[in-house]
Amino acid sequence: MTEAAWVVWRQDDNGNRFVVTTRAVRAEAEEVAAEMEARGHKQLYWVAAADQPQPGTGAA
């Protein structure tokens, strides 16, 4: 089994951040983020490397 290298993040209207899904291939993660954004909700979606801590998540 391949370890996920890319994380799709979501930030809601209150600034809370959540992992939506993880993917082994960046292009797949970008596709998921684009699909979520296309739904027209006000949340923000982005892709980051799995080993990269995100600001505001408490990760060091």
C-alpha positions as CSV (number, residue, x, y, z in Angstrom):
1,M,0.0,0.0,0.0
2,T,1.3,3.4,-1.0
3,E,1.4,6.1,1.7
4,A,-0.5,9.3,0.9
5,A,1.7,12.2,0.0
6,W,-0.9,14.9,-0.6
7,V,-3.6,16.3,1.6
8,V,-6.7,18.2,0.6
9,W,-7.6,20.7,3.2
10,R,-10.8,22.7,3.8
11,Q,-11.2,25.9,5.8
12,D,-14.7,26.8,6.9
13,D,-16.3,30.2,7.4
14,N,-15.0,30.3,11.0
15,G,-11.4,29.6,10.1
16,N,-11.5,26.0,11.2
17,R,-9.3,23.7,9.1
18,F,-10.0,20.0,8.3
19,V,-8.5,17.3,6.2
20,V,-10.9,16.3,3.5
21,T,-8.9,13.4,2.0
22,T,-5.4,12.3,1.2
23,R,-4.1,11.0,-2.2
24,A,-0.8,9.5,-3.3
25,V,-0.7,11.6,-6.5
26,R,-0.9,15.4,-6.4
27,A,-3.0,15.6,-9.6
28,E,-5.6,13.5,-7.9
29,A,-5.6,15.7,-4.8
30,E,-5.9,18.8,-7.0
31,E,-8.9,17.3,-8.8
32,V,-10.7,16.6,-5.5
33,A,-10.0,20.2,-4.4
34,A,-11.3,21.6,-7.7
35,E,-14.5,19.4,-7.5
36,M,-15.2,20.7,-4.0
37,E,-14.6,24.3,-5.0
38,A,-16.9,23.9,-8.0
39,R,-19.8,23.2,-5.7
40,G,-20.0,26.9,-5.0
41,H,-19.7,26.8,-1.2
42,K,-17.8,29.5,0.6
43,Q,-15.2,27.2,2.1
44,L,-11.6,27.4,0.9
45,Y,-9.9,24.2,-0.4
46,W,-6.2,23.6,-1.1
47,V,-3.6,20.9,-1.5
48,A,-0.4,20.5,0.5
49,A,2.3,17.9,1.0
50,A,1.4,15.4,3.7
51,D,4.6,16.1,5.6
52,Q,4.0,19.9,5.6
53,P,2.3,21.2,8.8
54,Q,-0.5,23.7,8.1
55,P,-0.7,27.0,10.0
56,G,-3.4,27.0,12.7
57,T,-3.7,23.2,13.0
58,G,-1.5,22.9,16.0
59,A,1.0,20.8,14.0
60,A,4.6,21.4,14.8
